[in-house]
Amino acid sequence: MGSTSPSYRGHRYPVEVISHCGWLYFRFPFSFREGEELMLQRGVIVSYETTIRRWCAKFGQAYANGLRRRRPRPGDKWHLGEVFIKVNGEVNLTWP
């Protein structure tokens, strides 16, 4: 798969539904069936056996690559917003 985005043309469901199902499957340790149940709670009726499985097979690599790019790297800086320190039994709030 190249740098071009996948084509959603000819699919029955909107791009938002397809991408949300793919994102759920690749971002969290869900099965296809659990993805179907989550979409059903949102009012979207999809079949895990054919629909979600095919979407993940067709568009999955693009979702996985996007999630992998956004993952924090070992050299990234993390800043702590507030710290609670206990000194002589008294709790102090410090800001960086």
Backbone hydrogen bonds in HBPLUS format (Angstrom, degrees):
<---DONOR---> <-ACCEPTOR-->    atom                        ^
c    i                          cat <-CA-CA->   ^        H-A-AA   ^      H-
h    n   atom  resd res      DA  || num        DHA   H-A  angle D-A-AA Bond
n    s   type  num  typ     dist DA aas  dist angle  dist       angle   num
A0011-HIS N   A0008-TYR O   3.34 MM   3  5.98 152.5  2.42 138.8 137.1     1
A0018-ILE N   A0014-PRO O   3.23 MM   4  6.58 168.1  2.25 156.8 159.6     2
A0019-SER N   A0015-VAL O   2.85 MM   4  5.97 170.1  1.86 157.6 160.9     3
A0020-HIS N   A0016-GLU O   2.96 MM   4  5.95 149.2  2.06 136.9 145.6     4
A0021-CYS N   A0017-VAL O   3.04 MM   4  6.22 160.5  2.08 150.2 154.6     5
A0022-GLY N   A0018-ILE O   3.06 MM   4  6.30 163.1  2.09 150.5 155.3     6
A0023-TRP N   A0019-SER O   2.84 MM   4  5.94 155.6  1.89 144.4 151.7     7
A0024-LEU N   A0020-HIS O   2.90 MM   4  6.07 161.6  1.94 148.8 153.3     8
A0025-TYR N   A0021-CYS O   3.07 MM   4  6.26 162.8  2.10 147.6 152.0     9
A0026-PHE N   A0022-GLY O   3.00 MM   4  6.15 163.5  2.03 152.7 156.7    10
A0027-ARG N   A0023-TRP O   2.83 MM   4  5.61 146.0  1.94 147.8 156.0    11
A0028-PHE N   A0024-LEU O   3.20 MM   4  5.81 164.4  2.23 139.1 143.3    12
A0030-PHE N   A0028-PHE O   2.73 MM   2  5.51 139.2  1.90 105.8  94.0    13
A0035-GLY N   A0031-SER O   3.07 MM   4  6.35 150.9  2.16 145.6 153.7    14
A0036-GLU N   A0032-PHE O   2.96 MM   4  6.28 147.3  2.07 144.2 153.3    15
A0037-GLU N   A0033-ARG O   3.02 MM   4  6.37 153.7  2.09 146.3 152.9    16
A0038-LEU N   A0034-GLU O   2.98 MM   4  6.23 155.3  2.04 146.0 152.3    17
A0039-MET N   A0035-GLY O   3.01 MM   4  6.21 156.9  2.07 146.4 152.5    18
A0040-LEU N   A0036-GLU O   2.91 MM   4  6.12 147.2  2.02 143.7 153.5    19
A0041-GLN N   A0037-GLU O   3.05 MM   4  6.33 147.3  2.16 143.7 151.3    20
A0042-ARG N   A0039-MET O   3.03 MM   3  5.01 132.3  2.26  94.3 107.9    21
A0044-VAL N   A0039-MET O   2.91 MM   5  5.25 165.1  1.93 147.8 142.9    22
A0043-GLY N   A0040-LEU O   2.98 MM   3  4.94 158.9  2.03 103.1 109.0    23
A0051-THR N   A0047-SER O   3.03 MM   4  5.34 114.3  2.48 130.1 146.4    24
A0052-ILE N   A0047-SER O   3.19 MM   5  6.53 160.5  2.23 149.3 155.3    25
A0054-ARG N   A0050-THR O   2.97 MM   4  5.89 156.1  2.03 142.9 149.7    26
A0055-TRP N   A0051-THR O   2.95 MM   4  6.18 162.3  1.98 154.7 160.1    27
A0056-CYS N   A0052-ILE O   2.94 MM   4  6.10 161.8  1.97 150.9 155.5    28
A0057-ALA N   A0053-ARG O   3.01 MM   4  6.20 147.5  2.11 140.6 149.8    29
A0058-LYS N   A0054-ARG O   2.84 MM   4  6.02 154.6  1.90 150.3 157.2    30
A0059-PHE N   A0055-TRP O   2.75 MM   4  5.67 169.8  1.76 155.3 158.9    31
A0060-GLY N   A0056-CYS O   2.89 MM   4  4.37 127.5  2.17 114.4 123.2    32
A0063-TYR N   A0059-PHE O   3.31 MM   4  6.66 156.9  2.37 151.3 157.9    33
A0064-ALA N   A0060-GLY O   2.86 MM   4  6.05 169.8  1.87 161.0 163.8    34
A0065-ASN N   A0061-GLN O   2.95 MM   4  6.02 160.1  1.99 145.4 150.8    35
A0066-GLY N   A0062-ALA O   3.08 MM   4  6.22 156.2  2.14 141.1 147.5    36
A0067-LEU N   A0063-TYR O   2.94 MM   4  6.20 159.6  1.98 155.1 160.3    37
A0068-ARG N   A0064-ALA O   2.93 MM   4  6.05 155.6  1.99 147.2 154.3    38
A0069-ARG N   A0065-ASN O   2.99 MM   4  6.18 148.1  2.09 144.5 152.4    39
A0070-ARG N   A0066-GLY O   3.26 MM   4  6.47 146.4  2.38 140.1 147.9    40
A0071-ARG N   A0068-ARG O   3.39 MM   3  5.25 155.2  2.46  96.3 103.4    41
A0076-ASP N   A0073-ARG O   3.16 MM   3  5.41 163.0  2.19 111.7 116.9    42
A0083-VAL N   A0094-THR O   3.10 MM  11  5.34 164.8  2.12 156.1 158.7    43
A0094-THR N   A0083-VAL O   2.91 MM  11  5.34 168.6  1.92 160.7 164.3    44
A0085-ILE N   A0092-ASN O   2.87 MM   7  5.20 164.8  1.89 155.7 158.9    45
A0092-ASN N   A0085-ILE O   2.71 MM   7  5.20 167.2  1.72 156.1 160.6    46
A0087-VAL N   A0090-GLU O   2.84 MM   3  5.26 160.9  1.88 155.2 150.4    47
A0090-GLU N   A0087-VAL O   2.94 MM   3  5.26 163.1  1.96 115.9 120.7    48
